[in-house]
Amino acid sequence: MLSKKKTQAAMLALAIGLAAGGAAADVVVIVSSKNATKAITAEQASDIFLGRMSSFPGGGAVVPLDQSEGTAAREEFYAKRAGKSAAQLKAYWAKQIFTGKGQPPADMGGNHEVRKAVASDPNAIGYIDKSAVDSSVRVVLSQ
């Protein structure tokens, strides 16, 4: 049987581990450094990624790029910006597709893949963890 101190220490270690593992990523919305857009609002980001807006605020076609289902960045982005869980997002897109009103953004993988795709296409917009930002992209919305 564990002593009271060892039990408390184990519980503290478990709590710290759970808190660290559950920490949310700092997700930012990015465009290519070649794109003239300097900033967008949270509402515009939501509208772009839900297919309700097809051009940048200053003009020009917009191509939203998603991260893969299950990534922390995707979960956080849609929860904060669209108020949708993964299940709600799936249902939303099923309805949009069924009614012919839209298609979901292309799935590009994780932070590296989204950053690379956005950097190479001036019309693309994506979201990545802030720590993955480099000079090839510009942050247009911070969480």
Sequence and secondary structure as in RCSB ss.txt:
>XXXX:A:sequence
MLSKKKTQAAMLALAIGLAAGGAAADVVVIVSSKNATKAITAEQASDIFLGRMSSFPGGGAVVPLDQSEGTAARE
EFYAKRAGKSAAQLKAYWAKQIFTGKGQPPADMGGNHEVRKAVASDPNAIGYIDKSAVDSSVRVVLSQ
>XXXX:A:secstr
   HHHHHHHHHHHHHHHHHHT    EEEEEETTS      HHHHHHHHTTS  B TTSSB EEEE  TT HHHH
HHHHHHT   HHHHHHHHHHHHHTTS    EE  SHHHHHHHHHH TTEEEEEEGGG  TTEEEEEE 
